[in-house]
Amino acid sequence: MRIGILGYGNLGRGVECAVKQNDDVELKAVFTRRNPADVKILTPGVNVYSVNDVEAHKDEIDVLIICGGSATDLPEMTPKYTKYFNVIDSFDTHANIPQHFANVDKAAKENGHIALISCGWDPGMFSLNRLYANAILPEGNDYTFWGKGVSQGHSDAIRRVEGVKDGKQYTIPVESALESVRNGENPELTTRQKHTRECFVVAEEGADLAKIEEEIKNMPNYFSDYDTTVHFITEEELKKNHSGIQHGGFVFRSGVTGWNKENKHVIEYSLKLDSNPEFTSSVLVAYARAINRLHSEGVNGCKTVFDIAPAYLSPLSGDEIRAHLL
Amino acid sequence: MRIGILGYGNLGRGVECAVKQNDDVELKAVFTRRNPADVKILTPGVNVYSVNDVEAHKDEIDVLIICGGSATDLPEMTPKYTKYFNVIDSFDTHANIPQHFANVDKAAKENGHIALISCGWDPGMFSLNRLYANAILPEGNDYTFWGKGVSQGHSDAIRRVEGVKDGKQYTIPVESALESVRNGENPELTTRQKHTRECFVVAEEGADLAKIEEEIKNMPNYFSDYDTTVHFITEEELKKNHSGIQHGGFVFRSGVTGWNKENKHVIEYSLKLDSNPEFTSSVLVAYARAINRLHSEGVNGCKTVFDIAPAYLSPLSGDEIRAHLL
């Protein structure tokens, strides 16, 4: 299977690494909005092209993995490139998924391509676990926790505060809340009871630290509904200790069965990831395999992880997966 | 969707309870090898028939859930009843799955039916998690732990020991092994390091307790490779404290990504179940919905959980699952 990568940031580089780990997958080309000469990739012998030349390569690529941002890139890019390629994206603005699905589905069907949107871990693997667990335990409660991990949006919000030079924000699930859910206690949890937020801030010289801390802690939407801790550190410390891109989280379904609902069950799925973009990329490559196969069976239109039978993700045959994984 | 249950033990009764929790599913009939007059079920207005009369009801039932044992019942029953019905079973003898699949596939294709085998939690949900995690992280290690839960086979083995009147055996995962795997340490674990076995034994009056304990602890295959604890208790205590049918377990995939495999990731899926048969039954009913839909789309032959796109399990529409679960 020949893969193209559109957009060579953390996610695109993660796809490149994931391709290397899968013997049946080949990286064919990288497309960039920057000057191609300025983009150095890791894989020897693979060309970097301008995104403007993408159409010329449409017959060389089985699946194009679009590594753009959900806010402005993907709503425009995914329908556009579905005209030339089978595509896959990691669109993660939950509220806009129905509209994005409709746009991509139209483009895919008009051009006989298959497109998979909102792939990764949330949306993605977490969504799958919500679906499976809800189908199995129709009477119950869902819980999703994120972290410990860096939230880009919250880190950006910190950096917009006056007097802040740089900053990183960690979202951390509250251990006692996890335990309560894990024990099947079905707690009603407020926002504050589910996650705490920890901020590492580099202040400008002479800035009013107390004022910065107040402003962060009281910021509506981002911090005011949480117990937030603010640590002031040096630029060197931030670089040394907080440049990681770890993430993860937990999906629970806690439900009951029995004639009188007398038996409790807890399903838990969790991820602990050193690199958020590399894990997401690994999910994308597995699903690229799946949609390439489905396309070769004549399937087109827009899909999500819900529509893909698990066997399509594996490089192994049906006989092999039944013998070794069932 | 109209469901038939074949075999009314713990599993069949669990299916009956699960049907009650799903508004789009109706219990149509229960078939038994016993005298139907002796079988009292929970659902008002549903008839119990002899298994010998099953063919007469073939047009009243969309999916027949076969609740038999894997050792001798299912290898014979599933291919047999696939002639008349779409069927689903929980065949769990891992080593014989390829043969069972071939037999059922032949019968299903000859008769235009769809059959799903080896459904439940292991094989079933655990298998799915092994497959997804292996596809996402091709370089890594798999770990499966079972328990805490009652092992029927080991409880039976205890009861065969001379001087034992009754007994129950719990399989318990070793906490330090779980923690090591969870931390991404990729330990090499022996059988003894993964699980311990705890036995609750009711001895015959005057029996030699030391001899019983020795015999249990040294029993090859069942106990000799494990750290085993034996507790002697009264019949009343056994009945009062050890008649539960709890179970559960953990599936881990611990893998690496990155150009130089520098990033670690741990995927964990776990189940904590008050009732092993009721949870299995709940999985069976969700998959019965899936195969009924697939059959209405013209699909036939033998399938496993690997072949079923997740969306088919949910009573919700594609629009609904994209809006609420993705």
Interface residues (C-beta under 8 A of the other chain):
Chain A: G14 E16 C17 A18 K20 Q21 N22 L42 H94 I97 P98 F101 S118 P123 M125 S127 L128 N129 R130 L131 Y132 N134 A135 I136 L137 P138 E139 R182 G184 T257 G258 W259 E262 N263 K264 H265 V266 I267 E268 Y269 S270 L271 K272 L273 D274 S275 E278 F279 S281 S282 V283 A286 R289 T304 V305 F306 D307 I308 A309 P310 A311 L313 S314 P315 G318 D319 I321 R322 A323 L325 L326
Chain B: G14 E16 C17 A18 K20 Q21 N22 L42 H94 I97 P98 F101 S118 P123 M125 S127 L128 N129 R130 L131 Y132 N134 A135 I136 L137 P138 E139 R182 G184 T257 G258 W259 E262 N263 K264 H265 V266 I267 E268 Y269 S270 L271 K272 L273 D274 S275 E278 F279 S281 S282 V283 A286 R289 T304 V305 F306 D307 I308 A309 P310 A311 L313 S314 P315 G318 D319 I321 R322 A323 L325 L326
